[in-house]
């Protein structure tokens, strides 16, 4: 069935799936992330690529969790000069080859290295949700704009002599503009799906004395804006996520109950000031089992403090 959108969510122009022209300032940046969850193997991961205003690109690909072992597998490249004409229909950064298909609907990624071999095919199951569709817009120190989208993944991961099928839920984001990591004190960024037409995304950010909320609820063939979310986060002594439960209120007047249990955590450090704890999760949405991902931002000064205690 065709979904409807509440009037407070506008459709995103498909042109924004491709590369944008950036300014030349030190914070100019465009990035894309594609998430990996293989709960039956206790494996999480992501495929991440970016480019700055000087035309220098990078990528980071990781697999982690009990199914990988005590240490994550990570391969990262940065400072790769890209042609101004290079776009996301044929995007190559060292071992990563990214290819857009039908805009805002499909994309494919191939990654081959000595650590792992990944074939990742994304097919959207819903319209893209842009932060600019919120009445408060996209926070301009995060990006000029940003979209989030749920889908399904097919393909495989070859690692440690094993070939593991990629099949199930997938999430992606794409942002462009500027990114000033230092203005962010804390956030919780969560995606979860329990079927092709049942999903939630919410992002709750603490910055400069304000609490900001963006996101959507997708259920009953209707997508609505998240207007508030009550979150109960349970963490270990080192701040790594254990569980996250939430009550989500949307602009259609609905209440949605979310529960998530993390089964692995990877610390991603995109800036000296902050760390992002990336966790694949087993999720329930209104009691229906599914999966997804949870990212929690902490300031490194706090991480260092609690680890000294």
The 8 nearest C-alpha neighbors of each residue, nearest first, counted from 0:
[[1, 2, 220, 196, 3, 219, 221, 195],
 [2, 0, 3, 220, 221, 125, 196, 4],
 [1, 3, 220, 221, 0, 4, 222, 125],
 [2, 4, 221, 222, 220, 1, 5, 223],
 [5, 3, 222, 221, 223, 8, 6, 2],
 [4, 6, 223, 7, 8, 222, 3, 251],
 [5, 7, 8, 4, 9, 223, 3, 250],
 [6, 8, 5, 9, 132, 224, 133, 134],
 [9, 7, 132, 6, 5, 4, 10, 224],
 [10, 8, 132, 11, 7, 6, 4, 129],
 [9, 11, 12, 8, 126, 127, 128, 129],
 [10, 12, 13, 9, 129, 127, 128, 15],
 [11, 13, 14, 15, 10, 16, 103, 102],
 [14, 12, 15, 102, 16, 103, 11, 17],
 [15, 13, 12, 16, 17, 102, 11, 18],
 [16, 14, 13, 17, 12, 18, 19, 11],
 [15, 17, 14, 13, 103, 102, 18, 173],
 [18, 16, 15, 87, 14, 86, 19, 88],
 [17, 19, 86, 87, 16, 20, 15, 29],
 [20, 18, 21, 17, 175, 15, 29, 176],
 [19, 21, 22, 18, 52, 176, 175, 83],
 [22, 20, 52, 19, 27, 176, 23, 28],
 [21, 23, 52, 24, 27, 20, 176, 177],
 [22, 24, 52, 53, 27, 21, 25, 51],
 [23, 25, 27, 26, 22, 52, 53, 177],
 [24, 26, 27, 23, 52, 51, 53, 28],
 [27, 25, 177, 24, 178, 28, 179, 51],
 [28, 26, 177, 52, 24, 51, 176, 25],
 [27, 29, 51, 177, 176, 50, 175, 52],
 [30, 28, 175, 50, 49, 174, 176, 51],
 [31, 29, 49, 174, 48, 173, 50, 175],
 [30, 32, 173, 48, 172, 47, 49, 174],
 [31, 33, 47, 172, 171, 46, 34, 48],
 [34, 32, 171, 46, 45, 170, 47, 35],
 [33, 35, 45, 170, 169, 44, 171, 46],
 [34, 36, 44, 45, 43, 169, 37, 33],
 [37, 35, 43, 279, 38, 42, 44, 34],
 [36, 38, 42, 40, 39, 43, 41, 35],
 [39, 37, 41, 40, 36, 42, 281, 43],
 [38, 40, 41, 37, 42, 36, 66, 281],
 [39, 41, 38, 42, 66, 37, 65, 163],
 [42, 40, 38, 66, 65, 39, 64, 37],
 [43, 41, 64, 37, 66, 40, 63, 38],
 [44, 42, 36, 63, 35, 279, 62, 64],
 [45, 43, 62, 35, 61, 63, 34, 36],
 [44, 46, 34, 35, 33, 61, 60, 47],
 [45, 47, 60, 33, 32, 59, 34, 61],
 [48, 46, 32, 59, 58, 31, 60, 45],
 [49, 47, 58, 31, 57, 30, 59, 32],
 [48, 50, 30, 57, 29, 56, 58, 31],
 [49, 51, 56, 29, 55, 28, 54, 57],
 [52, 50, 28, 53, 27, 54, 55, 29],
 [51, 53, 23, 27, 54, 21, 22, 28],
 [54, 52, 51, 55, 23, 50, 24, 27],
 [53, 55, 52, 51, 81, 80, 50, 56],
 [56, 54, 80, 78, 79, 50, 51, 53],
 [57, 55, 50, 79, 49, 78, 77, 80],
 [58, 56, 77, 76, 49, 48, 78, 79],
 [57, 59, 48, 76, 47, 75, 49, 77],
 [60, 58, 75, 47, 74, 46, 48, 76],
 [61, 59, 46, 74, 73, 45, 47, 75],
 [60, 62, 73, 44, 72, 45, 74, 63],
 [61, 63, 44, 72, 43, 71, 42, 73],
 [64, 62, 71, 43, 67, 42, 44, 72],
 [63, 65, 42, 263, 66, 67, 41, 43],
 [66, 64, 68, 67, 41, 42, 69, 63],
 [65, 67, 41, 42, 64, 40, 68, 63],
 [68, 66, 65, 64, 63, 42, 71, 62],
 [69, 67, 65, 70, 66, 64, 71, 63],
 [68, 70, 71, 65, 67, 64, 63, 66],
 [71, 69, 68, 72, 63, 67, 64, 65],
 [72, 70, 63, 62, 73, 69, 67, 68],
 [71, 73, 62, 61, 63, 70, 114, 74],
 [74, 72, 61, 60, 71, 75, 62, 59],
 [73, 75, 60, 59, 61, 72, 76, 114],
 [74, 76, 59, 58, 60, 73, 77, 57],
 [77, 75, 57, 58, 59, 74, 78, 93],
 [76, 78, 57, 79, 56, 58, 75, 55],
 [77, 79, 55, 56, 57, 80, 76, 54],
 [78, 80, 56, 55, 77, 57, 81, 92],
 [81, 79, 55, 54, 56, 78, 82, 53],
 [82, 80, 54, 55, 79, 83, 56, 85],
 [81, 83, 84, 85, 80, 54, 86, 55],
 [84, 82, 85, 81, 54, 86, 20, 80],
 [83, 85, 82, 86, 81, 18, 87, 20],
 [86, 84, 82, 83, 81, 90, 87, 89],
 [87, 85, 18, 88, 90, 89, 84, 17],
 [86, 88, 90, 89, 17, 99, 98, 18],
 [87, 89, 99, 98, 86, 90, 100, 97],
 [88, 90, 98, 87, 97, 86, 91, 96],
 [91, 89, 87, 97, 96, 86, 88, 98],
 [90, 92, 96, 95, 93, 97, 89, 94],
 [91, 93, 95, 94, 57, 58, 96, 90],
 [92, 94, 95, 91, 76, 96, 79, 58],
 [95, 93, 110, 111, 92, 112, 96, 91],
 [96, 94, 110, 92, 91, 93, 109, 97],
 [95, 97, 91, 109, 90, 108, 110, 92],
 [96, 98, 108, 90, 107, 89, 91, 95],
 [99, 97, 88, 89, 107, 106, 87, 90],
 [98, 100, 106, 88, 87, 105, 107, 101],
 [99, 101, 105, 106, 102, 98, 88, 104],
 [100, 102, 105, 104, 103, 99, 106, 13],
 [101, 103, 104, 13, 16, 100, 105, 99],
 [102, 104, 13, 16, 101, 105, 127, 123],
 [103, 105, 123, 102, 101, 122, 106, 100],
 [106, 104, 122, 100, 101, 121, 123, 103],
 [107, 105, 99, 100, 121, 98, 120, 108],
 [108, 106, 120, 98, 119, 97, 121, 99],
 [107, 109, 97, 119, 96, 118, 98, 120],
 [110, 108, 118, 96, 117, 95, 119, 97],
 [109, 111, 95, 117, 94, 116, 96, 108],
 [110, 112, 116, 94, 115, 117, 109, 113],
 [111, 113, 114, 115, 116, 94, 110, 74],
 [112, 114, 115, 111, 116, 158, 74, 159],
 [115, 113, 112, 158, 72, 116, 74, 159],
 [116, 114, 158, 112, 157, 113, 111, 117],
 [115, 117, 111, 157, 110, 156, 112, 158],
 [118, 116, 156, 110, 109, 155, 119, 157],
 [117, 119, 109, 154, 155, 108, 156, 110],
 [118, 120, 108, 154, 107, 153, 117, 109],
 [121, 119, 107, 153, 152, 106, 154, 108],
 [120, 122, 152, 106, 105, 151, 107, 119],
 [123, 121, 105, 150, 151, 104, 152, 124],
 [124, 122, 150, 104, 125, 149, 105, 151],
 [123, 125, 150, 195, 149, 122, 151, 126],
 [126, 124, 123, 149, 127, 148, 150, 196],
 [127, 125, 128, 148, 124, 123, 103, 10],
 [126, 128, 148, 147, 146, 129, 125, 11],
 [127, 129, 146, 147, 148, 126, 130, 11],
 [130, 128, 146, 131, 132, 145, 127, 147],
 [129, 131, 137, 132, 145, 133, 136, 146],
 [130, 132, 136, 137, 129, 133, 144, 145],
 [133, 131, 8, 130, 129, 9, 136, 134],
 [132, 134, 136, 135, 131, 130, 8, 213],
 [135, 133, 136, 132, 131, 7, 137, 130],
 [134, 136, 133, 137, 131, 138, 132, 130],
 [137, 135, 131, 133, 134, 130, 132, 138],
 [136, 138, 131, 130, 144, 139, 143, 142],
 [139, 137, 141, 140, 136, 142, 143, 135],
 [138, 140, 142, 141, 143, 137, 177, 144],
 [139, 141, 179, 178, 138, 142, 177, 182],
 [142, 140, 178, 139, 138, 177, 179, 143],
 [143, 141, 176, 177, 144, 139, 175, 140],
 [142, 144, 176, 139, 175, 177, 137, 145],
 [145, 143, 142, 137, 174, 175, 131, 130],
 [146, 144, 174, 173, 129, 130, 142, 175],
 [145, 147, 129, 128, 173, 172, 127, 130],
 [146, 148, 172, 128, 127, 171, 129, 173],
 [149, 147, 127, 171, 170, 128, 172, 150],
 [150, 148, 170, 123, 124, 169, 125, 171],
 [151, 149, 123, 124, 169, 122, 170, 168],
 [150, 152, 168, 169, 122, 167, 121, 123],
 [153, 151, 121, 166, 120, 169, 167, 168],
 [152, 154, 166, 165, 120, 119, 121, 151],
 [155, 153, 165, 118, 119, 120, 164, 166],
 [154, 156, 164, 165, 118, 163, 117, 157],
 [155, 157, 117, 163, 162, 116, 158, 164],
 [156, 158, 162, 116, 161, 115, 163, 117],
 [157, 159, 115, 161, 160, 156, 162, 116],
 [160, 158, 161, 157, 115, 114, 67, 162],
 [159, 161, 158, 157, 162, 115, 163, 156],
 [162, 160, 158, 159, 157, 163, 156, 115],
 [161, 163, 157, 156, 158, 164, 155, 160],
 [164, 162, 156, 155, 157, 161, 165, 158],
 [163, 165, 155, 166, 154, 156, 162, 153],
 [166, 164, 155, 154, 153, 152, 163, 156],
 [167, 165, 153, 152, 164, 154, 168, 151],
 [166, 168, 151, 152, 169, 165, 153, 36],
 [167, 169, 151, 150, 152, 192, 290, 170],
 [170, 168, 151, 150, 152, 149, 34, 35],
 [171, 169, 149, 34, 148, 150, 33, 168],
 [170, 172, 33, 32, 148, 147, 34, 149],
 [171, 173, 147, 32, 146, 31, 148, 174],
 [172, 174, 31, 146, 145, 30, 32, 147],
 [175, 173, 145, 30, 29, 144, 142, 146],
 [176, 174, 29, 142, 143, 144, 28, 145],
 [175, 177, 143, 142, 27, 28, 21, 29],
 [178, 176, 27, 142, 26, 28, 140, 141],
 [177, 179, 141, 140, 26, 142, 180, 28],
 [180, 178, 140, 181, 182, 26, 141, 177],
 [179, 181, 182, 183, 178, 270, 273, 272],
 [182, 180, 183, 179, 272, 273, 184, 270],
 [183, 181, 180, 206, 179, 184, 207, 140],
 [182, 184, 206, 181, 185, 180, 205, 204],
 [185, 183, 206, 205, 298, 182, 297, 186],
 [186, 184, 296, 205, 297, 183, 204, 298],
 [187, 185, 204, 296, 203, 295, 205, 188],
 [186, 188, 295, 203, 202, 294, 189, 296],
 [189, 187, 202, 294, 293, 201, 295, 186],
 [190, 188, 293, 201, 200, 292, 294, 202],
 [191, 189, 200, 291, 292, 199, 293, 201],
 [190, 192, 291, 199, 290, 198, 282, 200],
 [193, 191, 198, 289, 290, 194, 197, 291],
 [194, 192, 289, 197, 288, 287, 198, 284],
 [193, 195, 197, 196, 192, 289, 198, 168],
 [194, 196, 124, 197, 193, 192, 150, 198],
 [197, 195, 194, 218, 217, 198, 220, 219],
 [198, 196, 218, 194, 217, 193, 192, 195],
 [199, 197, 192, 217, 191, 193, 216, 196],
 [200, 198, 216, 191, 215, 190, 217, 192],
 [199, 201, 190, 214, 215, 189, 191, 216],
 [200, 202, 214, 189, 213, 188, 215, 203],
 [201, 203, 188, 213, 187, 212, 214, 189],
 [204, 202, 212, 187, 186, 211, 201, 188],
 [205, 203, 186, 211, 210, 185, 206, 202],
 [204, 206, 210, 185, 184, 209, 186, 183],
 [207, 205, 183, 209, 184, 208, 182, 204],
 [208, 206, 209, 182, 205, 183, 184, 210],
 [209, 207, 206, 205, 210, 184, 211, 204],
 [210, 208, 206, 207, 205, 211, 204, 212],
 [209, 211, 205, 204, 206, 212, 203, 208],
 [212, 210, 204, 203, 209, 205, 213, 206],
 [213, 211, 203, 202, 204, 210, 227, 214],
 [212, 214, 202, 201, 225, 130, 203, 211],
 [215, 213, 201, 200, 225, 224, 202, 212],
 [216, 214, 224, 225, 200, 223, 199, 217],
 [215, 217, 199, 223, 222, 198, 218, 225],
 [218, 216, 222, 198, 197, 221, 199, 196],
 [219, 217, 197, 220, 221, 196, 216, 222],
 [218, 220, 221, 217, 196, 197, 2, 222],
 [221, 219, 2, 218, 3, 196, 1, 222],
 [222, 220, 3, 2, 219, 218, 217, 4],
 [223, 221, 217, 4, 216, 3, 5, 218],
 [224, 222, 5, 216, 215, 250, 251, 249],
 [223, 225, 215, 250, 249, 214, 226, 216],
 [226, 224, 249, 215, 214, 227, 248, 213],
 [227, 225, 249, 248, 250, 224, 212, 228],
 [228, 226, 248, 225, 247, 212, 249, 229],
 [229, 227, 247, 246, 248, 230, 245, 226],
 [228, 230, 246, 245, 247, 231, 227, 244],
 [231, 229, 245, 244, 228, 232, 246, 243],
 [230, 232, 244, 243, 245, 233, 229, 242],
 [233, 231, 243, 242, 230, 234, 244, 240],
 [234, 232, 242, 241, 243, 240, 231, 235],
 [235, 233, 240, 241, 238, 239, 232, 236],
 [234, 236, 238, 239, 237, 240, 241, 233],
 [235, 237, 238, 234, 305, 239, 306, 308],
 [236, 238, 235, 239, 306, 305, 302, 234],
 [239, 237, 235, 234, 236, 240, 302, 305],
 [240, 238, 235, 234, 237, 241, 276, 264],
 [239, 241, 234, 242, 233, 238, 235, 261],
 [240, 242, 234, 261, 233, 260, 235, 239],
 [243, 241, 260, 233, 259, 261, 240, 232],
 [242, 244, 232, 259, 231, 258, 233, 260],
 [245, 243, 258, 231, 257, 230, 259, 232],
 [246, 244, 230, 257, 229, 256, 231, 247],
 [245, 247, 256, 229, 228, 255, 257, 230],
 [246, 248, 228, 255, 254, 245, 227, 256],
 [249, 247, 254, 227, 226, 253, 225, 228],
 [250, 248, 225, 226, 224, 251, 253, 252],
 [249, 251, 224, 252, 223, 226, 225, 248],
 [252, 250, 249, 253, 223, 5, 224, 248],
 [251, 253, 250, 249, 248, 254, 223, 226],
 [254, 252, 251, 249, 248, 255, 250, 247],
 [253, 255, 248, 247, 249, 256, 246, 252],
 [256, 254, 247, 246, 285, 257, 253, 248],
 [257, 255, 246, 285, 284, 245, 247, 254],
 [256, 258, 284, 245, 244, 283, 246, 285],
 [259, 257, 244, 283, 282, 243, 245, 284],
 [258, 260, 282, 243, 281, 242, 280, 244],
 [261, 259, 242, 280, 281, 241, 282, 262],
 [262, 260, 280, 241, 279, 278, 263, 242],
 [261, 263, 280, 279, 260, 41, 278, 264],
 [264, 262, 64, 278, 261, 279, 43, 265],
 [265, 263, 278, 277, 276, 266, 239, 64],
 [264, 266, 277, 276, 267, 278, 63, 263],
 [267, 265, 276, 275, 277, 274, 268, 264],
 [266, 268, 275, 274, 269, 276, 265, 277],
 [267, 269, 274, 270, 275, 266, 273, 271],
 [270, 268, 267, 274, 271, 273, 275, 180],
 [269, 271, 272, 268, 273, 180, 274, 181],
 [272, 270, 273, 268, 269, 299, 274, 181],
 [271, 273, 270, 299, 298, 181, 274, 180],
 [274, 272, 298, 299, 270, 297, 271, 268],
 [275, 273, 268, 297, 267, 296, 299, 266],
 [274, 276, 296, 267, 295, 266, 277, 294],
 [275, 277, 266, 295, 294, 265, 264, 267],
 [278, 276, 294, 265, 264, 275, 293, 266],
 [279, 277, 264, 293, 263, 292, 261, 294],
 [280, 278, 292, 43, 261, 36, 291, 293],
 [281, 279, 261, 260, 291, 292, 259, 290],
 [280, 282, 290, 260, 259, 289, 261, 291],
 [283, 281, 259, 290, 289, 258, 288, 280],
 [282, 284, 288, 258, 287, 286, 289, 257],
 [285, 283, 257, 287, 286, 256, 193, 288],
 [284, 286, 256, 287, 255, 283, 257, 258],
 [285, 287, 284, 283, 288, 256, 257, 258],
 [288, 286, 283, 284, 285, 193, 289, 282],
 [289, 287, 283, 193, 282, 286, 284, 290],
 [290, 288, 193, 282, 192, 283, 281, 287],
 [291, 289, 282, 281, 191, 192, 280, 193],
 [290, 292, 191, 280, 190, 279, 192, 282],
 [291, 293, 279, 280, 190, 278, 189, 191],
 [292, 294, 189, 278, 188, 277, 279, 190],
 [293, 295, 277, 188, 276, 187, 278, 275],
 [296, 294, 187, 276, 275, 186, 188, 297],
 [297, 295, 275, 185, 186, 274, 276, 187],
 [298, 296, 185, 274, 273, 299, 275, 295],
 [297, 299, 273, 300, 301, 272, 184, 274],
 [298, 300, 302, 273, 301, 272, 303, 274],
 [299, 301, 303, 298, 302, 304, 272, 273],
 [300, 302, 304, 299, 303, 298, 305, 297],
 [303, 301, 299, 304, 305, 300, 306, 298],
 [302, 304, 300, 306, 301, 305, 299, 307],
 [303, 305, 301, 307, 302, 306, 300, 308],
 [306, 304, 308, 307, 302, 303, 301, 237],
 [305, 307, 303, 304, 308, 302, 237, 236],
 [308, 306, 304, 305, 303, 302, 237, 301],
 [307, 305, 306, 304, 303, 236, 237, 302]]
